[in-house]
């Protein structure tokens, strides 16, 4: 038989080993818990710092926007200069106007801008995919405005229409009421030339210069050609200036006639002289007719 003390000593050793293992495992678990807590605290601190940084950046951008733009006289040109980031900071999307009210506001604003010749376009209503849209088109470009505020099209008309839609979607923006005759003029209504007062003034000055130059040359011949070189130089100078001024007047008149004819051609292309619409429009004529029928029914 073995010695009981030996057995007792073995048991004590086993207990000590068990306690050591338990302490070792317990220490490791405590370390893992502390590490996890520190990591969560670090992440929360980083998120808070990032949120503060974003708020600071937005506040700085908002101050720059307030200094850059005059919101009391805010217009389409200012809207066109705005970046998407500036737009998101300056305006609250929850207050935007949509639906039929937006289409009415956009239509009135575009008609007012056409009346002041800020926009070269014909503005109409059309019926597309079961909904009314505002259509603005020129001789080369077009834009479709949908009830949700989206804009589809191409060219300069889209660049004119997008800022207008953005402004009209703002509740505090006052839309101008278009005049009764807001449409683009007919080609035959465009005069051949504008005011001739400026041209007549230049012609008068040119004639004076020419007469003075001719007089100086005549005096140079009569007095003596060799002794009065100054008269020769002065006479040639005045004659040259007079001819240059007459050439400027002639060129201005030709340019004016060219611009008038070009404008008339654009008006013919856009259909102001007839009921025909440009062929590049993605809508058929019956889309416009359906919109007119719908407006008539609403009026009843």
C-alpha positions as CSV (number, residue, x, y, z in Angstrom):
1,X,0.0,0.0,0.0
2,X,1.2,3.5,-0.7
3,X,1.8,6.2,1.8
4,X,-1.4,8.3,2.4
5,X,0.8,11.3,2.6
6,X,1.9,10.7,-0.9
7,X,-1.7,10.5,-2.0
8,X,-2.6,13.6,-0.1
9,X,0.4,15.4,-1.6
10,X,-0.7,14.3,-5.1
11,X,-4.2,15.6,-4.5
12,X,-2.8,18.9,-3.3
13,X,-0.7,19.2,-6.4
14,X,-3.7,18.5,-8.6
15,X,-5.7,21.2,-6.8
16,X,-3.0,23.7,-7.2
17,X,-2.7,22.9,-10.9
18,X,-6.5,23.3,-11.3
19,X,-6.5,26.6,-9.5
20,X,-3.6,27.8,-11.7
21,X,-5.4,26.8,-14.9
22,X,-8.5,28.5,-13.7
23,X,-6.7,31.7,-12.8
24,X,-4.9,31.6,-16.2
25,X,-8.1,31.2,-18.2
26,X,-9.8,33.8,-16.0
27,X,-7.1,36.3,-16.7
28,X,-7.3,35.7,-20.5
29,X,-11.0,36.3,-20.5
30,X,-10.6,39.5,-18.6
31,X,-8.0,40.8,-21.0
32,X,-10.3,40.0,-24.0
33,X,-13.2,41.9,-22.4
34,X,-11.0,45.0,-21.7
35,X,-9.6,45.0,-25.3
36,X,-13.1,44.8,-26.8
37,X,-14.3,47.7,-24.6
38,X,-11.3,49.8,-25.6
39,X,-12.0,49.1,-29.3
40,X,-15.6,50.1,-29.0
41,X,-14.7,53.2,-27.2
42,X,-12.2,54.1,-29.9
43,X,-14.7,53.5,-32.7
44,X,-17.3,55.7,-31.0
45,X,-14.7,58.4,-30.5
46,X,-13.7,58.2,-34.2
47,X,-17.3,58.4,-35.3
48,X,-18.0,61.4,-33.1
49,X,-14.9,63.2,-34.4
50,X,-16.0,62.4,-38.0
51,X,-19.5,63.7,-37.3
52,X,-18.1,66.9,-35.8
53,X,-15.8,67.3,-38.9
54,X,-18.7,66.9,-41.3
55,X,-20.7,69.5,-39.4
56,X,-17.8,71.9,-39.4
57,X,-17.4,71.5,-43.1
58,X,-21.1,72.0,-43.8
59,X,-21.1,75.1,-41.6
60,X,-18.0,76.5,-43.4
61,X,-19.6,75.8,-46.8
62,X,-22.9,77.4,-45.7
63,X,-21.1,80.6,-44.7
64,X,-19.3,80.6,-48.0
65,X,-22.6,80.2,-49.9
66,X,-24.2,83.0,-47.9
67,X,-21.3,85.3,-48.8
68,X,-21.3,84.2,-52.5
69,X,-25.0,84.4,-53.3
70,X,-27.7,87.0,-52.7
71,X,-30.7,84.8,-51.8
72,X,-33.0,87.8,-51.7
73,X,-32.4,88.3,-55.5
74,X,-31.7,84.6,-56.3
75,X,-32.3,83.7,-59.9
76,X,-31.8,81.1,-62.6
77,X,-28.3,82.3,-63.4
78,X,-27.2,81.9,-59.7
79,X,-28.8,78.5,-59.6
80,X,-26.8,77.5,-62.7
81,X,-23.6,78.5,-61.0
82,X,-24.3,76.4,-57.9
83,X,-22.6,73.0,-57.5
84,X,-24.6,70.0,-56.2
85,X,-22.8,70.2,-52.9
86,X,-23.8,73.8,-52.5
87,X,-27.4,73.0,-53.4
88,X,-27.7,70.2,-50.8
89,X,-26.4,72.5,-48.1
90,X,-28.4,75.6,-49.0
91,X,-31.9,74.0,-49.5
92,X,-34.0,71.5,-47.6
93,X,-35.3,68.8,-49.9
94,X,-38.2,68.0,-47.7
95,X,-39.9,71.3,-48.7
96,X,-39.6,70.9,-52.5
97,X,-42.8,71.3,-54.6
98,X,-43.7,68.5,-57.0
99,X,-46.6,67.3,-59.1
100,X,-49.0,69.5,-61.0
101,X,-48.2,72.5,-58.9
102,X,-44.5,72.3,-60.0
103,X,-45.5,72.0,-63.7
104,X,-47.7,75.1,-63.4
105,X,-44.9,77.1,-61.8
106,X,-42.3,75.9,-64.3
107,X,-44.5,76.7,-67.2
108,X,-45.2,80.2,-66.0
109,X,-41.6,80.9,-65.2
110,X,-40.4,79.7,-68.6
111,X,-43.0,81.8,-70.4
112,X,-41.9,84.8,-68.4
113,X,-38.3,84.2,-69.4
114,X,-39.3,83.7,-73.0
115,X,-41.2,87.0,-72.9
116,X,-38.0,88.8,-71.7
117,X,-36.0,86.9,-74.3
118,X,-33.8,85.3,-71.6
119,X,-34.8,82.0,-73.1
120,X,-35.3,81.2,-76.8
121,X,-37.9,78.4,-76.7
122,X,-41.5,77.4,-77.4
123,X,-43.3,76.2,-74.2
124,X,-46.1,73.7,-74.4
125,X,-47.8,70.9,-72.5
126,X,-47.8,67.3,-73.6
127,X,-49.2,64.0,-72.4
128,X,-46.5,61.3,-71.9
129,X,-47.0,57.9,-70.3
130,X,-50.2,58.9,-68.7
131,X,-48.9,62.1,-67.1
132,X,-48.7,65.7,-68.2
133,X,-45.2,67.2,-68.9
134,X,-43.9,70.7,-69.8
135,X,-42.1,70.7,-73.1
136,X,-39.7,73.5,-74.0
137,X,-38.0,73.4,-77.4
138,X,-35.9,75.6,-79.7
139,X,-34.7,75.1,-83.3
140,X,-32.1,72.5,-82.2
141,X,-32.7,71.4,-78.6
142,X,-35.5,70.4,-76.2
143,X,-36.3,69.7,-72.6
144,X,-39.1,67.7,-70.9
145,X,-40.1,68.5,-67.3
146,X,-41.9,65.7,-65.4
147,X,-44.1,66.1,-62.3
148,X,-41.4,64.7,-60.0
149,X,-39.0,67.5,-61.1
150,X,-36.8,65.4,-63.4
151,X,-35.6,66.9,-66.7
152,X,-34.9,65.1,-69.9
153,X,-33.6,66.5,-73.1
154,X,-30.5,67.9,-74.7
155,X,-28.6,71.1,-75.5
156,X,-28.9,74.7,-74.2
157,X,-32.6,74.4,-73.5
158,X,-31.9,71.8,-70.8
159,X,-29.2,74.1,-69.3
160,X,-31.8,76.9,-69.1
161,X,-34.7,74.7,-67.8
162,X,-32.8,72.8,-65.0
163,X,-32.1,75.9,-62.9
164,X,-35.7,77.1,-63.5
165,X,-37.1,73.7,-62.2
166,X,-34.9,73.9,-59.1
167,X,-36.1,77.4,-58.3
168,X,-39.7,76.7,-58.9
169,X,-39.5,73.6,-56.6
170,X,-38.7,76.0,-53.7
171,X,-41.8,77.1,-51.8
172,X,-40.4,80.6,-51.0
173,X,-39.5,81.4,-54.6
174,X,-42.0,83.7,-56.2
175,X,-42.8,82.8,-59.8
176,X,-43.4,85.7,-62.2
177,X,-46.8,85.8,-64.0
178,X,-46.2,85.7,-67.8
179,X,-47.7,88.5,-69.9
180,X,-50.5,87.7,-72.3
181,X,-48.2,87.8,-75.4
182,X,-45.3,85.9,-74.1
183,X,-44.6,83.9,-77.2
184,X,-41.6,84.3,-79.6
185,X,-42.4,86.7,-82.4
186,X,-43.2,85.7,-85.9
187,X,-40.4,86.0,-88.5
188,X,-42.1,88.9,-90.3
189,X,-42.4,90.9,-87.1
190,X,-38.6,91.3,-86.9
191,X,-37.5,94.6,-88.3
192,X,-34.7,94.7,-90.9
193,X,-32.5,96.9,-88.6
194,X,-32.6,98.6,-85.3
195,X,-31.9,102.2,-84.4
196,X,-29.8,104.0,-87.0
197,X,-28.8,106.8,-84.8
198,X,-25.4,105.4,-83.9
199,X,-24.6,104.7,-87.6
200,X,-25.7,108.2,-88.6
201,X,-23.5,109.7,-85.9
202,X,-20.5,107.7,-87.1
203,X,-21.2,108.6,-90.7
204,X,-21.3,112.3,-89.8
205,X,-18.0,112.0,-88.0
206,X,-16.5,110.1,-91.0
207,X,-17.7,112.7,-93.4
208,X,-16.2,115.5,-91.3
209,X,-12.9,113.7,-91.2
210,X,-12.9,113.1,-94.9
211,X,-13.7,116.8,-95.8
212,X,-11.0,118.0,-93.4
213,X,-8.5,115.6,-95.0
214,X,-9.4,116.7,-98.6
215,X,-9.1,120.3,-97.6
216,X,-5.7,119.8,-96.1
217,X,-4.5,118.0,-99.3
218,X,-5.9,120.9,-101.5
219,X,-4.1,123.4,-99.3
220,X,-0.9,121.4,-99.5
221,X,-1.1,121.6,-103.3
222,X,-1.9,125.3,-103.4
223,X,0.6,126.5,-100.8
224,X,3.5,124.4,-102.0
225,X,4.1,120.7,-102.0
226,X,7.7,120.8,-100.9
227,X,7.5,123.3,-98.0
228,X,4.4,121.9,-96.2
229,X,4.9,118.2,-95.6
230,X,2.8,118.5,-92.4
231,X,-0.3,119.4,-94.4
232,X,0.2,116.3,-96.6
233,X,0.6,114.0,-93.6
234,X,-2.5,115.6,-91.8
235,X,-4.6,115.4,-95.0
236,X,-3.8,111.7,-95.6
237,X,-4.4,110.9,-91.9
238,X,-7.9,112.5,-91.9
239,X,-8.8,110.9,-95.2
240,X,-7.7,107.5,-93.8
241,X,-9.7,107.9,-90.6
242,X,-12.8,108.9,-92.6
243,X,-12.6,105.9,-94.8
244,X,-12.1,103.6,-91.9
245,X,-15.2,105.0,-90.2
246,X,-17.3,104.6,-93.3
247,X,-16.1,101.0,-93.6
248,X,-17.1,100.3,-90.0
249,X,-20.7,101.6,-90.6
250,X,-21.0,99.4,-93.7
251,X,-19.8,96.4,-91.9
252,X,-22.1,97.0,-88.9
253,X,-25.1,97.2,-91.3
254,X,-24.2,94.0,-93.0
255,X,-23.7,92.2,-89.7
256,X,-27.1,93.5,-88.5
257,X,-28.8,92.2,-91.6
258,X,-27.1,88.8,-91.2
259,X,-28.2,88.5,-87.5
260,X,-31.7,89.5,-88.4
261,X,-31.9,86.9,-91.1
262,X,-30.4,84.3,-88.9
263,X,-32.9,85.1,-86.1
264,X,-35.8,84.8,-88.6
265,X,-34.5,81.5,-89.8
266,X,-34.4,80.2,-86.2
267,X,-38.0,81.4,-85.7
268,X,-39.1,79.6,-88.8
269,X,-37.3,76.4,-87.7
270,X,-39.0,76.4,-84.3
271,X,-42.4,76.7,-85.9
272,X,-43.6,80.1,-84.9
273,X,-44.7,80.8,-88.5
274,X,-46.6,77.5,-88.8
275,X,-48.1,74.7,-86.7
276,X,-45.3,72.3,-87.5
277,X,-42.9,71.3,-84.7
278,X,-39.2,70.4,-85.2
279,X,-38.7,66.8,-86.3
280,X,-36.1,66.0,-83.6
281,X,-38.7,66.1,-80.8
282,X,-39.3,62.6,-79.3
283,X,-43.0,63.3,-79.1
284,X,-45.7,62.9,-81.7
285,X,-48.3,65.7,-82.3
286,X,-51.0,63.7,-80.7
287,X,-49.2,63.9,-77.4
288,X,-49.7,67.7,-77.5
289,X,-53.3,67.3,-78.6
290,X,-54.0,65.0,-75.6
291,X,-52.6,67.6,-73.3
292,X,-54.8,70.3,-74.8
293,X,-57.9,68.0,-74.5
294,X,-57.0,67.3,-70.8
295,X,-56.7,71.0,-70.1
296,X,-60.1,71.6,-71.7
297,X,-61.7,68.9,-69.6
298,X,-60.2,70.3,-66.5
299,X,-61.5,73.8,-67.4
300,X,-65.0,72.3,-67.7
